[in-house]
Amino acid sequence: MEQMSKHGRLGEAAMKSGMDRKTARKYVTAGKLPSEMRTPRAWRTRSDPFEEDWPALEARLREAPGLEAKTLFEQLQAEQPGRYDDGQLRTLQRRVRRWRAAKGPDQEVMLAQRHRPGEAAQTDFTSAAELAITIAGQVFAHMLCVLVLPYSNWQWATVCLSESLMGLRKGVQRALFQLGRVPQYHQTDNSTAATHRIPVDEKGYLEGRRRPFNEAYLALMRHFGMTPRTTEVGAKEQNGDVESGQGALKRRLEQALLIRGSRDFESMDAWQAFIDEVQRKTNMRRGPRVAEELRVMRELDVAKLPEYVEEQTRVSEWSTIRVKYCAYSVPSRLIGEELRVRVFEDRIEAYYAGELELSCERLRGRNQHRIDYRHVIWSLVRKPGAFARYVYREEMFPSLVFRRAYDAIQVGCPGTKGDLEYLRILHVAASTLQADVETALAGLLAAGQAPTSERIKALVIGEPRSAMPALTAPDVDLRIYDALLTQVAA
């Protein structure tokens, strides 16, 4: 039509439009576009294979609208073997879909809400597994705690190791201090990071649709002056802004990682800094609406909470403490003493009389243990007979090389005597450097020599170092400098 309006030549217009001359003439004569000339088809190209059974199928759908077409089809195949083949499933699915649209029950409508500037913030966790991030070459399993302001879609994400209260506290604090303002409400779903399990009465029936808040979460809200609220149980769409924003965030991060050319970072802080930079660029494009929110929100006027909780625990006779259902070894001199433990999201720190006694990575899950052989090796050397059935025996092999050394010792010196020889080697590692002992063990095993504590001492400690020579400080004659100044003046 456009070509005909320019020059009126049908053949040329048809050629430039990529169609046959006769087809072009049909459209020009009708004066309509192809889409305007289509008429709905009122006939079937083939007979309906479900015509006889449809009344019974429709009756079942009326009784149980939740039935799927595939379930009905499989039942038909079971009742009438050989009549229906698998290729006819799609036909029944289309017919069931049309019946639901024409005669089915009403569906739940998602009611769009009008957000008010600065009224609320929504927070949720999302897995970052699909980004395939590595830290120093090691796979980094983590989550992102995402906070969104629904009115402007301002967003801030924080790296967390689990969907826990510590992760929630860390994510909320970083976002609020980045904003410098505080909204009126803070909204989460019904995760255990903020709430307990659903309360039930004595008969086991649900008492209400909302879970009560954790006291620690309420303390966090009181500190920042926000009113907590949650979505209904099972109604994740009420947190829709943050839910939908998570996918967009991970797509932006994926594109930024592709441009960067590597998914490996030197530390978790480096990965967090990368995320922050991506978010700053995105939030800048939302400037006008963010400014509206900032004008009506209250200024942040409180200090940042410590990102840990403190516990008191006593050191057991096994030289271990239990923190969050997991066991950690500490120096044996602390047995019977009470320690103050700071529990961070990613690590723990144990203090005695204000001095740091243990700092290590926090264990995940329950009934895990982290035993440092340096804390118990002195007792094992004195009581080598306990090694064979020691509960934490496997923790006494710091690496595969130590395990191979133990097996080699047991070949020539089995039983308790071999255990004692290995424990003496482990004692050397605790007294010097584990890496040096490991290198010495690897060398002896490669040479086919049986590792012994005396050989390891000779290789690691060697001959005693000579004493440092005494040096005498020379006397400095400042008259030399005076002579230089005289020559320069001359």
N, C-alpha and C positions, 0 to 999 in steps of 0.2 A: 504493500500500500504506500509505503514511504517512497519507493522508487517510482511508482506510477505517478505520484503527485509531483515528482521532479520533471519527468520528461514524457510520460504517457506511453512509452513503448513497452508493450506486454512481454515480448520475447526477452529483451534486455533485463527487465525487472524480474522475470522468472529465473533467468540465469544467475543473477546476483543474489537471489534469495535461495538458490539451491533447490529448486523444485521444477517439476515438469510444466511445460507451457499450458497443457490442458488443465492441470490442477490450479495454476495461477488464474486462468480464465474463470474457473468456477468461483473462486473467492472474490474476484473483481466484479463478476456479474451479480453475486449475492450481496456484495457490499458489507460482508461480515468477516470477522476474524475466525480462524479455525476453532478457537475455544468457544466461540459463540454459536457455532453450527453443530456442536455435539448435542445429541438428544439422549436422555436416559433410556437404557435398554429395558423393555418391559417383558422380555421373554427369557427363558432359560436355554442355554446351549446344550444342556444334558439333563436327564431326569434326576430328581432328588433321591439319593439312595436311602435317606432316612425318613421318607414320607410316611411309611406305615408305622414306624416306631416313634415318630415325633410326639404324638399325643401322650404316650407313656413317659417319654423323656421330659416333656413340658410339665407334667404332673409332678415328677420328682423334683424338678427345679423349683416349683412353687412351694413344695414342702421343705426343701433344703436349698435355699438360694446359693449357699456357699459351695455347692458341688461344682467341680471343674469338668470341663468337656472331656478331658482325658480319662477321668474316672468313669464317666458315663459310657465312653467308647469301650473301655476295657470290660465293663460289665456286659455290654452288648455282645462283645466277642465271646465272652464266657457263656452267655445264655444261648447264642446262636453261632456255634462254631462253623467257620468256613464262609459265612455270609459277608462279613466285612473284612477288608484287608487294611493293613497299616496306613496305606496311602490315603485313606478316606478320613483320617483323623482331622486334618486341616479343614475339611468341609464342615464337619460337626462343630469345630471350634468357632468358625465364622458364624454359623447359625446360632449357637449359644450366645455369642457376643451380641448379635442383633437382637435376640430375645431379651437379654439383660437391658439393652438400651431402650427397647420399646415397652417392655412389660415388667422388667425386674424391679426390685425394691430400690428405694432412694439410697444414694450413697452419701457418706459424710463429706460435707463441704469444708474445704480449708478457707477460713475467713481471714482475708488479708487485714492486717492491723496497721493503724497509723501510729508511727513512732514519734515520740516527743524528744526534742533536743535535750541531751544530758540527763534523761530520766533514769536509764538503766544500762548496765553492762552485762553481757552474756559470756559465760566461760564454759569451755568444754575441752576434753582431751581427744587427740587423734594420733593414730600410729604413723610413724615416719618410715616404716619398713620399706615402702616402695621406692624411696629415694636412695636406698642402698649406700648410705654414708659409712665410711670407715674412718677410724681414728688411729693414726700411725700404722695403717695397714690392717687393723683388726676391725671386724664388723661391729658396728655400734648400734645395738638394739636400744631404741629410745622412743619417747612420745613427745608431742608438742602440746603444751597447755596454751590454748588460744583464747584471747579475750577480745570481744568485738563490741563497739558502740553501735547499736542497730540503726540509729538515725543517720549517721554519717558513714557507717561501715569502716570507721577507723579500727585498725586491727594490730594486735601485738602478740607474738608467739614466743614461748620460752621452752627451751629444751628441758625435758624431765625424764626420769628413768622409769617412772610408774605413775599410775593414776591414783595418787595418794594425797593425803592432806598436806604433806610437805611439798609435793609438787604443785598443788593448788595454791598454797601460800606463796611459793616462789613465783609462780606465774602471775598471780594477782598483784603482788608487790612490784614486780618489774614493770608491768603495764601501767599501774597508777603513778609510779615515780617517773615514767616516761611522759605521761600526760601532764603531771603536775596538778591535776584536778581529780575530784571524786564525784561519781554519779550518786544519785539517791538510792538506787537499788542495785543489788548484785544477784544475778539469776544463774542457777546451775540446774543440771538434771539431778536425778535421784541416785547418783553414785555414792559409794560409801566414803568418798573423800570428804563429803559435806554432810551426809546423813547416815543414820543407822538403818538396820533392816526394817521392813514394814512391820509395824506392831500388830499383834494378833491378840484376841481375847483368850480366856481360859478354855474355850471350846475349839480354838484354832481358826476362828473366823477373822477376816480382815477388819480391823477397827476403823481404818480410815484410808483415804487414797494418798495421803501425804506422809512421808517419813519424817520423824523429828530430826532436827539438826544436831550434829556433834557439838559438844561444848567447846572443843578447841576451834571449830569453825566459827561458832558464834563469837568467841573471843576475838578472832581475826576481824569479823565484821564490826564489832564494837570499837576496835582500835582505829579503823578507818572511817567509822561513822556511816556505814552503809547498812541498809535494811536487806536482809537475805530473803530470797524467795526461790522456789523451785518450780519446775514443770510438773504437770500431773504424771503419775506413774504410767509409763508406757506411751506418753505423748511427747515424743522427742521433737515433733514439729513445732512445739512451743518455743524451742530454742533454735528455730529455723535459721536465723541470721548467722549465728556462729557455725551451725552445721553446714550451711551452704558455703560459708567463707573458707572452711577448711580445705575443700577441694580446690578452690581458686588459689589459695596460698600454696598448696603443694605443686600445682601446675606452674606457678611463677618460680618457685624454688627449682623445679626441674629444668626450666628454661635457663635460669641463671647458672645452674650447674653445668649444663651443656656448653654454655658460653665459656665458663671457667675452664672446662676441659678435664676436670678431675673431681672425684667425689671423696678424695682422701684429705683429711685435715690433721694438723699436728696435735690438736687438743680439742676438748669439748668447747672451751672458750672461743677458739678460732671458728668453730662451726656456728656458735651462737652469734658471734660478730658478723658472720656472713648473712645469717638470717635477718639480723637487725638492719643491715644495710639494704637488703631487698625490701623490707617492710617500710623503711623510711621513704624510699623512692615511691612506693605505692601510696602511702598516706599523704604525700605531698600533693598528689592529684585530687585529693578529697578536701583540700584546704578550706574552701568557703563553708561547707557544712560542718567541718570540724571546728571552725571558728565559732559557729553558732552554738555548738555544744559547750565549748570551753567558756563562753560568756555566762552560761546559766549554771555551770557546775561549781561546787564549792571548792575553794583552794585546798590543796593538800598541805596540812599543817602539823603532821605527826612524823615521828621518827620511824625509820625502817625497822621492822621486827627482825630479830635474829632468825636465820634460816635453819634452825635446829630446835629440837626439844631436849630437855635434860631429864635424865633418870639417875636414880641411885641404885647401885647393885653391889653385892658383896662377892669377893673372890672366893671360889670354892677350893676345896682341898686338892682338886685336880689342876689348880692354877688357871681356871677359866672363869669367865663371866658370861651371863646370858643377857642378851640385848635383843628385844623384838623376836623372841623365840629361837634365837641362834646363839651358838657358843663361840667365844673368842678367847684365845689364850693370852695371858699377861705374864710379866715376870713373876717368878715363884716367890720372891721376897714379899709380895703383896698378899699372899694367902691369908684369908681371914679379915682383910681390911675392906673397907667400903670405898668404892670409887664413884666419882661423879662422871657420868657419861653423856656426851653431847651426840645426839643422833641426827646427822644430816641426811639429806636424801641419798647421797652417793657415798658417804663415809661415816665412820664413828671416831670419836676422840674420847679417850678415858683419862681422867685426871685424878691424882692423889695429892692432897695437901697443896693444891694449886699448880702442881707440876704435871706436864703432859707425859703419860706413861705409855700410851698406845694410840696410834693413828693408822687406820687401815681402811680399805674399801669395805663398804657395807654389804653384807650378804643379803640375797633375795630369797623369799620364801620362808618356810619354817623348818626347824630341826636341821639347819645347815651348820657347818662348823669351819672355823679357820684357826688352825693350830700352828704356831711358829715353833719349830724344833729348838730354837735358841732358848725358849722359855722353860723347857723340860729336860734338855739333854743332860744337865748336871745330875739330875736324879736318876735318869736311865743308866748312865755310866756306873753309878754306884749300885744300881739294882738291875743288871742286865737280864735277869731271869724274867722280869716283867715285860720285856719287849715282845716276846712271841705272841702274847694275847692282849697287848695294849689296845685299848679302844680306838685310839687315833694313830695306829701303827703306820697306816699308809701316808700320813702327813709327815712321817720321818724320812721320806724320800723326796727331797726338794726337786729333783729332776730325774730324767730317765737314766742319766749317767750314774747317779747314786744307786738307783735300783739295780743296774747291771753290775755295779761294783759289789753290792750286797750278795747277788746271786753267785758271782765269781768267788767270793769269800766262803760262802756256804758249801761250795763244791769241795774245797780242800780242808775246810774246818767247819763241819756242820754243827747245828745246835747252839747252845748258849755261848760257847766259846767263840763261834763265828759272829754271833750277835754282838758280843762285847767288842770284838775287833772292829766291826762296822761302826758301833757307837763311838768308839775312840776316834775314828776318822771324822764322824759327824761333829765330835767335840772340837776337833781341829778347825772344821769349817766355821763353827760358832765362835771360835777364839780369834780367827784371822778373817779371811775373805772367802766366801762360798765360791766365787768365780775362780779363784786360784786353786782351790781344792778340786773343783770340777775339772779344770784343765789338767791337773796332775793325774786324776783318776782316768780321764780319757786317754792320756799318754801311756799309762801303765797297761790299760786294757788293750790298746792298739798294739803294744809290744808283746802281748801275751804274758805279762808278768802279773802275779797275784797282788792285788793292792793290800797293803798293810799300813797301819797307822805310822810305823817308823819310817817307811818309805815316803809317805805323804808329808810327814814333818820335814824330812830332809829336802824334799822338792819345794815345799811351800815356804818353810821358815829358813832353811839353809843355814849357812854359817852366820854366827852373830856379827852384826855390823860393827866396824871399828868405831871408837869414840870420835866425836867431832873434834877436830883440832882447835886448840885455843888460839885466837887471833888477837894481836895487840894493835890497838888503834894508833895510827901514826900521829906525831905532833905536827900541827899545821903552822908554818911560819908566814904570818900575814904581811911581812915586809916585802915579800916577793910581789904581792899585788900593788903595794905602794910604788915599787920601782916601775911597774908597768904603767901606772897612771902618770908618773913623772915623764916617761918616754913619750906618751901620747901628747902630753901638754907641750913638750918641746917640739 
